[in-house]
């Protein structure tokens, strides 16, 4: 997999200092609690006061790569606690960076959370967890996390995915591949644009609700106004139910995504912004030590109001009963 140059945007020192200062101000009344009930009410005003430098760094993704790395946020490893062994053990660990990520996500759009994932938090902790090493979730480690659209099963999934690195001593790479970089025959695009197979909820969600008559088939590709978009999660797509022709086309798409995939190795303070309509992401395998020094990311999901990048038929899906929560209404 190539480690090709990834679009890089630099957060200047003044902008980085402003972000961390605003995050400290947000947290001050709540004694560092990363999820106080009233904190979100103050985020829009704090985000609106951020400088043009921050806003320019957070402008929309503007290349076919569908991603960029924002660099320049200071992270002091000595001030961090040990990497939690599970998201539920994180508590207020890294709360400053939760607030930073909420601010950036609000500049980008509207942060969302899921009632059935990580207790409805708007910022998730992504850490390797004992007993989950081989799952297809962010808690895994020893297997390749297959390239996928984040929350592909849900019509209300994020338009943007934001990953902030707090710790990555083993240089574990995130993989990313844009559908705008692939080369597919027109016949494959047409075939994969037809609803044929459902995408099921991943194992990170609790108690998915069934559809009457079975889960609805969804298209893998869709032609938006500015180019192809995709909805792709092979680990949770029952490909054995498809025709041989469809499976072959799906396999050629997977091969093309692998061909154009890049490895993005985040350093502490790096923030990766992915267009979830264009880019599938995953992670290379690694050996977790569970000694407090393992890779630790923070993750937020963002919707962009007014964006039209998805088939209208998605509006009829209930998303297996999983409720998306908007930070601001």
C-alpha positions, 0 to 999 in steps of 0.5 A: 500500500502506498504512503503517497502524499496526503493533502496537508493543511497546517494550523498556525500556532496562533490558531492552535493556541486559540483552539486550545484556549477556547476548549479550556474555557468550555471545560472550565465550568464543568470540572473537565467532564467531557460530556456535561449536559449543558456544554453543547449549548456553549459550543456554537458561540465558541466556534463562531468566535474562532479566527479565519485561520481556523475556518480556512484550515477547516474549509471543505475537502477540495480534492478528489482524494476526499481527505486532508490532515490538519497538523499543528495541534499540540499534544503533550503526552506527559499530560495524558493518562495511560491509554484506556483499555476500553472506551467505557473506561476513558471517563474524562481522559483527554477531555481537552481534545474532546472539546477541541474536536467538538469545536472543529466539528462545529466549524465543519458542520453539525456534530452527531452522536448515536444513542446506541454507541459509546453511550451517546457521546459526541466524541468517541475514544478509539482504543484497542480492547482486550477480547476484541482483537479480531472484530471489525470495529475500532476496538480491534487490533490484530486484524485488518480493519476492512475499508468501509464507509463509516456507519454505512448501514444508516441513512443518517450517517456522517458526511465527514469523519474526523479522527484526532490522534493523541498517541500512536507510538507504533506508527499504526496507519489508517488506510483511506481510498477515494471512489473518485480515484478508481477506474471502473467499467461503465457496466460495473458502475451501472450494476453497483448503482442498483439496490441489490444488497443490504448493509447490516449494523456493525458490532459496535451497535446495541440491539439493532431493530429488524425491518419488516420483510427483511433489511432493504437493499441499497446501492453501493454507488450513486452518481451525485452532481459532482461525481460518484459517491459510495456506501461500502462495508463488505464486512457487513454486506451479505455478498453471498446473497447476490448474483455472481455478476454482482459479486464480481463487480463488487470485487472489482470495486474492492480491488480498485479501492485497494489499488488507490488506497493510501496509508495515513500515519497520524502523529499526536496532534494530527487530525484526519478529515475524511469525506464519508461519501467519497472515502472508505477507511480502515486500519492496518493490523498491529499488536496491542500491548495493553500497557497504557501506551497503545494507539489512542484516537478521538473520533467525531462524526459530522453532518453538513447541512444542505448537502446532496450526495445521497439517493433520495430513496435513503429517506425511507430507511429507519436505520435499524432503529439506531437514533442519530443525535444532533448536538445542536437543534 
